[in-house]
Amino acid sequence: MGVLFKVQHDWPGEKVYATDCSDREGDEANKYSKSTGQPETSSSEVTRGFLESLLCVVPRQEGIMVSRFEHPAGCYKKIFETCEELSEPLPATVTGRIPSFLKGSLLRLGPGLFEIGDEPFYHLFDGQALMHKFDFNNGQVTYFRKFIRTDAYVRAITEKRVVITEFGTFAYPDPCKNIFSRFFSYFKGVEVTDNCLVNVYPVGEDFYAVTETNFITKVNTDTLETLKKVDMCDYVNINGVTAHPHIERDGTVYNIGNCMGKGATLAYNIVRIPPTQKDKSDPIEKSKVVVQFPSAERFKPSYVHSFGMSENYFVFVETPVKINLLKFLGAWSIRGSNYMDCFESNESQGTLFHIAKKDPGEYIDLKFKGAAIGMFHHINTYEDQGFIVVDLCGWKGFEFVYNYLWLANLRANWEEVKKAAMMAPQPEVRRYVIPLDVHKEEQGKNLISLPYTTATAVMHADGTIWLEPEVLFSGPRQAFEFPQINYKKYGGKNYSYAYGLGLNHFIPDRICKLNVKTRETWVWQEPDSYPSEPLFVQNPDGIDEDDGVVLTIVAAPGSQRPAYLLILNAKDLSEVARAEVECSIPVTFHGMYKP
């Protein structure tokens, strides 16, 4: 079992932490210790190379969050395979001690069905939504999962084919129809998917499984039964909403999506859903638009996966990755396309940063711009001394990273996976700082005076304020993604710690912790083990920001029990406990801990 501990040594300027692999079966442990070909060592002296191979050493210093392992055996392919739902919860085998404050459920969403009969899904975001649940009860753990009964899933299972077009898979007309019926089916308009495989979050007293369209699906988080499909278009002017809302302490939900704005021009609306109502009415019915952001292009909105929110401001990052709506509405119906066919990049736009006041909602018409990046996940956004600090996971350049997430790429042999990833944009953890007090006479001057960042903002002659980020972490083809923080206490506030899923050439193979103030890092990693997004759960008796645990689901295809829930100490990523199950668990994207 992996445990992190401190190793004493004489290497100057560096603290070393290690994952102990010594409890592996004899030959397996020897395999890892001898694979580097390091010379034998005496009992009184351990060479650094041997220590790194035996103990999976993770130096605790700036920038060290890269993977320590290659994956030539290709075990990662198993996380992209279909699995069956369960008829009843499975008891897990617990090693270690489950913290007493864990008394709820870990809920996760991801794809679980990667083909329908003989028809495969082609993209990572196409597989049908499978909901996972680990329940904690007096130190014991059970695991359960069920497919969400969306229209996309039910119709596919019924007709034994892909019926609704997904992100990267086109649904062809029913082959049993005659040629005239098939022809006219192309002109019925776009049937938007409700395949809610991305995330789950609370609205009032209810919970919704979501994707990035206008459809969200109400679920029972105790039984995992599907309850109701909801169309957000029935309540607000929105074409779709992200799977990453912001939720305030009172339960108020904020989200963003593109919409038709003034003058038949695309725009982006921030939507507010109020908390639980005293009269027990549905909060969604009282949804309203708070503020609207303009779009840089009239008919080509940017792809939006998340947004930033501080205590008093919204931050929307408009990237150069665009959705060509004319292609979406026209070419789709005539020749048959999928969502991926409708994306394109505006190579000259760069990245635009929009800000708006939160209450009352008011767009601030200042032009903040930076070099082109792709961006999916904000880490945190907060205000400090007249500035907005925006931490995010970026990908350098204007190319759409989803182009590299086709299942054929992810299921390839390891050398091919690496070769494809070498062509992809470079991932970085970035900090941008936006000045709120801007004066035109300050052209050419760095407007950022915060002492702890190297990020800059410089006004150009045309009034554009050019933003240059501080890079908090960058490793070649090594991404810090799916970020999480102590959101309940530090969301929208000045903070220190971020947790992330380490992607090794797009393959998830480690859990990382980053101190955004000092750049100190910690890593948990084991050979042939593939974790998921880390979720922070605070110790209710804790005082420090990182007093708590991190929960992640790990796939270990070569093990006797091929998957487990891993509980890590949030301070140093040392192992607290694991709950192993005797079934495989495919890749999951996002989720939540429900107390």
C-alpha positions in Angstrom: 0.0 0.0 0.0 1.3 3.5 -0.7 2.2 5.7 2.2 4.1 9.0 2.1 6.9 9.6 4.5 9.8 11.9 5.0 13.3 10.7 4.0 16.3 12.2 5.7 19.3 12.8 3.5 22.2 15.2 2.9 21.1 16.6 -0.5 21.1 20.4 0.1 18.0 22.5 -0.4 15.6 19.7 -0.9 13.1 17.8 1.2 12.1 14.4 -0.1 8.9 12.4 0.4 8.4 8.9 -0.8 5.7 6.3 -1.5 6.6 3.1 0.2 6.2 0.1 -2.2 7.9 -2.3 0.2 4.7 -4.2 1.1 4.3 -5.4 -2.4 4.8 -9.2 -3.0 8.4 -10.1 -3.2 9.1 -10.3 -6.9 7.0 -7.3 -7.7 8.8 -5.1 -5.1 12.1 -6.3 -6.5 11.0 -5.5 -10.1 10.5 -1.8 -9.2 13.8 -1.6 -7.2 15.9 -3.2 -9.9 14.4 -1.6 -13.0 16.7 1.5 -12.9 19.8 -0.7 -12.9 21.2 1.2 -10.0 24.1 -0.4 -8.1 23.5 -2.4 -5.0 23.7 -0.5 -1.7 24.7 -1.4 1.8 22.3 -1.5 4.7 23.8 1.7 6.0 23.7 3.7 2.7 21.0 4.1 0.1 21.8 5.7 -3.2 19.4 8.3 -4.5 18.6 6.4 -7.7 17.7 3.2 -5.8 15.5 5.2 -3.4 13.6 6.8 -6.2 12.8 3.5 -7.9 12.0 1.6 -4.7 10.1 4.3 -2.9 8.7 6.4 -5.8 10.4 9.4 -4.4 8.6 12.8 -4.8 11.0 15.7 -4.1 9.2 18.5 -2.3 10.4 21.5 -4.2 9.3 24.1 -6.8 7.9 22.6 -10.0 8.4 18.9 -9.2 5.0 17.4 -10.0 5.9 15.3 -13.1 5.1 11.6 -13.3 7.7 9.1 -12.1 6.4 6.3 -14.2 6.1 5.1 -17.8 3.1 2.9 -18.8 4.4 0.4 -21.4 2.0 -2.3 -20.2 -0.9 -0.2 -21.3 -3.1 -1.0 -18.3 -4.6 2.5 -18.6 -6.7 1.1 -21.6 -8.9 -0.6 -19.0 -10.4 2.7 -17.8 -11.9 3.3 -21.2 -13.9 0.0 -21.3 -17.6 -0.6 -20.8 -18.8 -2.0 -17.4 -22.1 -3.1 -16.1 -24.2 -1.4 -13.5 -24.7 -3.1 -10.1 -28.0 -4.5 -8.8 -26.9 -3.8 -5.2 -24.1 -2.2 -3.3 -20.8 -4.1 -3.0 -19.0 -4.2 0.4 -15.4 -2.8 0.1 -12.3 -4.3 1.8 -10.9 -1.5 4.0 -7.2 -1.1 4.7 -6.3 1.6 7.2 -8.9 3.5 9.2 -11.7 5.6 7.7 -11.8 9.0 9.4 -14.9 9.3 11.7 -16.0 12.5 10.1 -16.6 10.7 6.8 -20.3 9.8 7.1 -21.7 10.6 3.7 -21.2 9.6 0.1 -18.7 10.2 -2.6 -20.6 10.8 -5.9 -18.9 10.6 -9.3 -19.9 10.8 -12.9 -18.3 9.5 -16.1 -18.8 7.3 -19.1 -19.6 3.7 -18.5 -20.9 2.5 -21.9 -18.5 2.9 -24.7 -20.4 1.2 -27.5 -24.0 0.3 -28.3 -24.1 -3.2 -29.9 -21.7 -2.9 -32.9 -21.6 0.9 -32.9 -18.7 2.4 -30.9 -18.5 5.8 -29.4 -15.5 7.6 -30.6 -14.7 10.4 -28.1 -13.9 10.4 -24.4 -17.0 12.5 -23.8 -19.4 10.3 -25.7 -19.8 7.2 -23.4 -23.2 7.0 -21.7 -23.4 8.5 -18.2 -22.7 6.2 -15.2 -23.1 7.4 -11.7 -20.9 6.0 -8.9 -21.3 6.1 -5.2 -19.1 5.2 -2.3 -21.0 5.2 1.0 -19.3 5.7 4.4 -20.9 4.1 7.5 -19.1 3.6 10.8 -15.8 2.9 9.2 -17.2 0.6 6.6 -17.5 1.4 2.9 -19.8 0.2 0.1 -19.8 0.8 -3.6 -22.7 1.2 -6.0 -23.3 2.4 -9.6 -26.1 2.8 -12.1 -26.5 4.3 -15.5 -28.5 7.5 -15.7 -31.7 6.9 -17.6 -31.3 9.8 -20.0 -33.2 9.9 -23.3 -29.8 9.2 -25.0 -29.3 6.1 -22.9 -32.8 4.6 -22.9 -33.3 5.1 -26.6 -29.9 3.6 -27.4 -30.5 0.6 -25.3 -34.0 0.1 -26.8 -33.0 0.5 -30.4 -29.5 -1.1 -30.0 -27.8 1.8 -31.7 -26.6 5.3 -31.2 -29.7 7.4 -31.5 -28.7 10.9 -30.4 -25.5 12.5 -31.6 -22.8 12.9 -28.9 -19.7 15.0 -28.7 -17.7 13.1 -31.2 -20.1 10.4 -32.5 -22.8 11.1 -35.1 -26.1 9.3 -34.8 -27.2 8.0 -38.2 -30.8 7.6 -39.1 -32.6 4.3 -38.3 -31.4 1.9 -41.0 -34.8 0.2 -40.8 -36.5 3.3 -42.3 -36.9 3.6 -46.0 -34.7 6.0 -48.0 -37.3 8.9 -47.9 -37.7 8.7 -44.1 -34.0 8.7 -43.6 -33.5 11.7 -45.9 -36.2 13.8 -44.2 -34.8 12.9 -40.7 -31.8 15.1 -41.5 -34.0 18.1 -41.6 -35.7 17.8 -38.3 -33.1 20.0 -36.6 -30.5 19.3 -34.0 -31.5 16.9 -31.3 -29.4 17.9 -28.4 -28.0 15.2 -26.1 -28.9 14.9 -22.4 -26.0 12.5 -21.7 -25.1 13.9 -18.3 -21.7 12.3 -17.8 -19.7 15.2 -16.5 -20.7 16.3 -13.0 -23.3 16.3 -10.2 -24.2 19.2 -8.0 -27.0 20.3 -5.6 -29.8 22.7 -6.4 -31.8 23.5 -3.3 -32.5 20.1 -1.7 -32.2 18.2 -5.0 -29.2 16.9 -7.0 -28.6 17.1 -10.7 -26.3 15.1 -13.0 -25.1 17.4 -15.8 -23.3 17.7 -19.1 -22.8 21.0 -21.0 -26.1 21.3 -22.9 -29.4 22.9 -21.8 -30.5 19.6 -20.2 -29.8 18.6 -16.6 -31.1 15.4 -15.0 -32.5 15.2 -11.4 -31.3 12.1 -9.6 -31.9 10.4 -6.3 -28.4 10.2 -4.7 -29.5 7.5 -2.3 -30.8 5.0 -4.8 -29.1 6.5 -7.9 -32.5 6.4 -9.6 -33.2 8.9 -12.4 -36.1 11.2 -11.5 -36.6 14.0 -14.1 -35.1 15.7 -17.1 -35.1 19.5 -16.9 -34.6 21.9 -19.8 -33.0 25.1 -18.6 -34.2 26.9 -21.7 -37.7 26.8 -20.1 -36.6 29.2 -17.4 -33.8 31.5 -18.7 -32.3 32.7 -22.0 -29.5 30.2 -22.3 -28.4 27.7 -25.0 -26.6 25.5 -22.4 -24.9 25.7 -19.1 -21.5 24.5 -17.9 -21.0 21.5 -15.6 -19.0 23.8 -13.2 -21.3 26.1 -11.3 -20.3 28.1 -8.3 -22.3 27.4 -5.2 -22.4 29.9 -2.2 -22.7 28.8 1.4 -26.4 29.5 1.4 -26.9 27.2 -1.6 -27.2 29.9 -4.3 -26.0 28.5 -7.6 -24.3 30.6 -10.3 -23.6 29.3 -13.8 -22.7 30.6 -17.3 -23.7 29.7 -20.8 -24.0 31.3 -24.3 -27.2 32.9 -25.4 -28.7 35.1 -28.0 -28.0 38.6 -26.9 -28.9 42.1 -28.2 -29.1 42.7 -31.9 -29.2 39.0 -32.8 -25.6 38.6 -31.6 -24.3 35.8 -29.4 -23.4 36.6 -25.8 -22.9 34.8 -22.5 -25.3 35.0 -19.6 -24.5 34.4 -15.9 -27.5 32.7 -14.4 -28.5 32.7 -10.7 -30.5 29.9 -9.1 -31.7 30.8 -5.6 -31.2 28.5 -2.5 -33.9 26.3 -1.0 -37.3 28.1 -0.9 -39.3 28.4 2.3 -42.4 27.3 0.4 -40.5 24.2 -0.9 -41.0 25.3 -4.5 -38.4 24.4 -7.1 -35.5 27.0 -7.0 -34.9 26.4 -10.7 -38.3 27.9 -11.5 -36.9 31.2 -10.0 -33.7 31.2 -12.1 -32.8 34.6 -13.5 -30.0 36.2 -15.6 -27.7 38.3 -13.4 -25.4 39.9 -16.0 -24.4 39.4 -19.7 -20.9 39.3 -21.3 -20.5 40.2 -24.9 -19.1 37.8 -27.5 -16.0 38.7 -29.6 -17.6 37.1 -32.6 -21.3 37.5 -33.6 -22.0 33.8 -34.5 -19.1 32.1 -33.0 -19.2 31.9 -29.2 -16.2 30.5 -27.4 -16.3 27.1 -25.8 -16.9 27.7 -22.1 -16.2 24.9 -19.5 -16.0 27.0 -16.3 -15.8 30.6 -15.0 -14.3 32.5 -12.1 -16.1 34.0 -9.2 -14.7 36.0 -6.3 -16.7 37.6 -3.5 -17.8 40.6 -5.6 -16.9 39.8 -9.2 -17.5 37.3 -12.0 -14.5 36.5 -14.4 -15.2 35.1 -17.8 -12.2 33.9 -19.9 -13.1 34.0 -23.6 -10.6 31.7 -25.4 -10.0 31.4 -29.1 -11.7 28.0 -29.3 -15.0 28.7 -31.1 -18.3 27.0 -31.8 -19.3 27.8 -35.4 -23.1 28.0 -34.9 -23.8 28.3 -38.6 -22.0 25.0 -39.2 -23.7 23.5 -36.1 -27.2 24.4 -37.4 -26.6 24.0 -41.1 -24.0 21.4 -42.0 -25.1 19.2 -39.1 -28.6 18.7 -40.5 -27.6 18.2 -44.1 -24.5 16.0 -44.2 -24.4 14.7 -40.6 -21.8 16.0 -38.2 -21.0 15.8 -34.5 -20.2 18.5 -32.0 -16.5 18.2 -32.6 -16.9 19.1 -36.2 -18.3 22.5 -35.2 -15.2 23.7 -33.3 -12.6 25.9 -34.9 -9.9 28.3 -33.6 -9.6 32.0 -34.1 -5.8 32.2 -34.4 -5.7 36.0 -34.1 -8.1 36.7 -31.2 -5.8 35.8 -28.3 -7.6 35.4 -25.0 -10.1 37.9 -23.6 -10.7 38.4 -19.9 -14.1 39.9 -19.0 -15.2 41.0 -15.6 -18.5 42.0 -14.1 -19.8 43.1 -10.7 -21.8 40.4 -8.9 -24.4 42.3 -7.0 -25.9 44.1 -8.7 -24.8 42.5 -11.9 -23.0 45.0 -14.0 -20.5 44.4 -16.9 -17.3 46.4 -16.6 -16.3 47.5 -20.1 -12.5 47.2 -19.9 -10.5 45.3 -22.5 -8.2 42.8 -20.9 -6.3 40.5 -23.3 -3.6 37.9 -23.2 -1.9 35.4 -25.5 -4.0 32.5 -26.8 -4.7 29.7 -24.4 -7.1 26.8 -24.1 -8.8 26.7 -20.7 -11.2 24.3 -19.1 -10.9 24.6 -15.3 -10.5 27.6 -13.0 -8.8 26.8 -9.8 -9.8 29.9 -7.7 -10.5 33.6 -8.1 -10.1 36.2 -5.3 -9.7 39.9 -4.7 -6.7 41.5 -3.1 -5.9 45.2 -2.7 -7.8 46.3 -5.7 -6.9 43.4 -7.9 -8.6 40.2 -9.0 -6.3 37.1 -8.9 -7.3 34.4 -11.4 -5.7 31.0 -11.0 -6.4 28.5 -13.8 -5.3 25.4 -15.6 -4.3 26.6 -19.1 -3.0 25.0 -22.3 -0.7 27.2 -24.4 -1.9 28.2 -27.9 -5.2 28.3 -29.7 -5.6 24.6 -30.6 -8.5 22.7 -29.0 -7.2 20.1 -26.6 -10.2 17.9 -27.1 -8.8 17.0 -30.5 -6.4 14.7 -28.6 -9.1 13.0 -26.5 -10.4 10.6 -29.1 -10.7 7.1 -27.6 -8.5 5.7 -30.4 -5.7 7.9 -29.1 -6.2 7.2 -25.5 -6.4 3.4 -26.1 -3.2 3.3 -28.2 0.0 1.7 -27.0 2.1 3.8 -24.7 4.6 5.1 -27.2 1.8 6.1 -29.5 0.0 7.9 -26.7 3.2 9.9 -26.0 3.8 10.6 -29.6 0.3 12.1 -30.1 0.6 14.1 -26.9 3.8 15.7 -28.0 1.8 17.5 -30.7 -0.8 18.8 -28.2 -0.7 22.2 -26.5 1.6 22.5 -23.4 -0.3 22.5 -20.1 0.5 25.1 -17.4 -0.9 26.3 -14.1 -1.2 30.0 -14.5 -2.0 33.1 -12.4 -3.4 36.2 -14.0 -4.0 39.4 -12.1 -6.6 41.9 -13.3 -6.4 45.5 -12.0 -9.7 47.1 -11.0 -8.5 50.7 -10.9 -7.4 51.5 -14.4 -6.4 55.0 -15.8 -5.6 55.7 -19.4 -2.6 57.9 -18.6 -0.8 54.8 -17.2 0.1 53.4 -20.7 3.2 51.2 -20.8 3.3 50.8 -17.0 2.8 47.6 -15.1 -0.4 48.1 -13.2 0.1 45.2 -10.8 1.6 46.1 -7.5 0.9 42.9 -5.5 4.3 41.9 -4.0 3.8 38.2 -4.3 3.3 37.7 -8.0 5.2 38.3 -11.2 2.0 38.5 -13.3 1.8 41.8 -15.1 -0.9 44.0 -16.7 0.2 46.8 -19.1 -2.1 49.3 -20.9 -1.5 49.7 -24.6 -2.2 52.8 -26.7 -5.6 51.5 -27.9 -6.8 51.0 -24.3 -6.3 47.3 -24.3 -4.7 46.0 -21.1 -2.3 43.2 -21.9 -2.1 40.4 -19.2 1.0 38.3 -18.8 0.6 35.4 -16.3 2.8 34.0 -13.6 3.4 30.3 -14.3 2.9 28.4 -11.1 3.7 25.0 -12.6 4.8 23.7 -16.0 6.1 20.3 -16.9 6.6 18.8 -20.4 3.3 17.0 -21.3 2.6 16.8 -17.6 -0.7 18.5 -16.7 -2.1 19.6 -13.3 -5.8 19.3 -14.1 -9.2 18.7 -12.6 -8.2 21.1 -9.8 -9.9 21.3 -6.4 -9.5 23.4 -3.3 -11.0 23.8 0.2 -13.9 25.4 -1.6 -16.3 25.8 1.3 -13.9 28.0 3.2 -11.6 29.4 0.5 -13.7 29.5 -2.7 -13.4 33.2 -3.9 -10.9 34.0 -1.2 -7.1 34.3 -0.9 -5.9 30.7 -0.4 -2.8 28.5 -0.4 -3.5 25.0 -1.6 -4.8 23.4 -4.8 -5.1 19.7 -5.5 -5.1 18.2 -8.9 -5.1 15.1 -11.1 -1.7 14.6 -12.8 -2.0 13.8 -16.5 1.0 12.1 -18.0 0.6 12.6 -21.7 -3.2 12.7 -21.0 -3.1 9.5 -18.9 -4.1 10.2 -15.3 -1.4 8.6 -13.1 -0.9 10.7 -9.9 -2.5 13.0 -7.3 -0.8 16.4 -6.8 -0.9 19.2 -4.3 0.4 22.6 -5.0 1.1 25.5 -2.6 0.3 28.4 -4.9 2.1 30.8 -2.6 5.4 29.0 -2.2 5.1 26.5 -5.2 5.9 23.7 -2.8 4.5 20.4 -4.1 3.5 16.9 -3.0 2.6 13.9 -5.1 1.0 10.5 -4.5 1.7 7.9 -7.2 1.9 4.1 -7.5 2.8 2.0 -10.6 0.0 1.0 -12.9 -2.5 3.0 -10.9 -4.9 5.5 -12.5 -6.6 7.9 -10.1 -9.4 10.4 -10.7 -10.1 14.0 -9.7 -9.2 14.6 -6.1 -11.9 15.9 -3.9 -11.1 17.7 -0.7 -13.2 17.0 2.5 -12.5 19.3 5.4 -12.1 17.9 8.9 -14.8 19.7 10.9 -12.5 20.0 13.8 -9.6 21.3 11.7 -8.1 24.8 11.8 -5.7 25.0 8.9 -6.8 25.3 5.3 -5.6 21.8 4.5 -6.9 20.1 7.6 -8.9 17.2 6.0 -8.6 14.4 3.5 -8.5 14.0 -0.2 -10.8 11.4 -1.9 -10.1 9.8 -5.2 -11.1 6.7 -7.1 -8.1 4.7 -8.3 -8.2 2.1 -11.1 -5.5 -0.6 -10.6 -6.3 -3.1 -13.4 -3.4 -5.5 -12.6 -4.4 -6.0 -9.0 -6.5 -8.7 -7.4 -9.1 -6.0 -6.6 -9.0 -3.8 -9.7 -10.3 -0.5 -8.1 -10.4 1.3 -4.8 -11.4 4.5 -3.1 -8.2 6.1 -1.8 -8.2 8.5 1.2 -5.2 10.7 1.5 -4.1 13.1 4.3 -4.7 16.5 2.7 -1.6 17.9 4.3 1.1 15.7 2.8 -0.9 13.2 0.6 0.1 10.3 2.9 -2.3 7.4 2.7 -5.0 7.2 5.4 -7.0 4.3 4.1 -8.3 2.6 1.0 -11.5 0.7 0.3 -11.0 -2.0 -2.4 -13.7 -3.4 -4.5 -13.8 -6.6 -6.7 -14.9 -4.9 -9.9 -13.3 -2.6 -12.4 -14.3 1.1 -12.4 -13.9 3.1 -15.6 -12.7 6.7 -15.9 -14.7 9.4 -14.0 -14.6 13.1 -14.6 -16.1 15.1 -11.7 -18.3 14.7 -8.6 -18.9 15.8 -5.0 -18.8 14.6 -1.5 -22.3 14.7 0.0 -22.2 14.8 3.8 
